[in-house]
Amino acid sequence: MVPFDALKIAREKSLDLVEVSPTAQPPVCRIMDFGKYLYEQEKKERAAKKNQKQIVIKEVKFRINVDEHDYQTKMNHVLRFLEEGDKVKATIFFRGREMTRQGLGREILERVIQDVGDKGIVEFRPRQEGNTLHLILAPQKTK
């Protein structure tokens, strides 16, 4: 059909002529209420957004001279966050001369990885950025 005739028919019905597939040969057009079409598309997008899960990263900070009880408390927080489905960022911040003892920080993070075990996945191995050492743990994938 000639575009002029299609536009004439659309105006008679007080609707819009909308190009559906511009890359097709010849281009495909439909006669529809464009405002209603946009409203339905927006409604579908909102429904899709409602079903998706937000990724939350919780942070737990350790020190290189952490006591055993403090370590266990923070590990309980890490395990709880992973069970709730959140990612966990375990961080060790070095101050002053603690920078010379980075091996202790790596040992603590390796211990965290071992204690988490199969309850979580290591997304990023311990990584040094400036005076901060951190690793990211993600919850296990559920089938």
C-alpha angles and dihedrals in degrees: 000000000000113000091234092058092046091051090049092052091047092052091049090056090042091239134120131258105229125190105229102177114018095174095057120098105263100019113251120232134181134202108232145129100274095196091055090047092053091048092053092048091052090048091053091049091051091050090050091050091052092060098048123095122233114231110230123190115206118196127216117188122210131185125217091241095049115156120235095250092048089048092052092048092052091045089054088054090050092050092047092051091050092049089052089056098252127131117244128216111199110200135189116192117201119210126194113316092007086085088076090059099057090133090069090054092051090049091054092050092046088052089052089053091050094047092050089052114159094350091084145017124238104237096177124018116228106298130187119225112172108305093341128090116193145164132193124223125193128198119260115270111254119219 
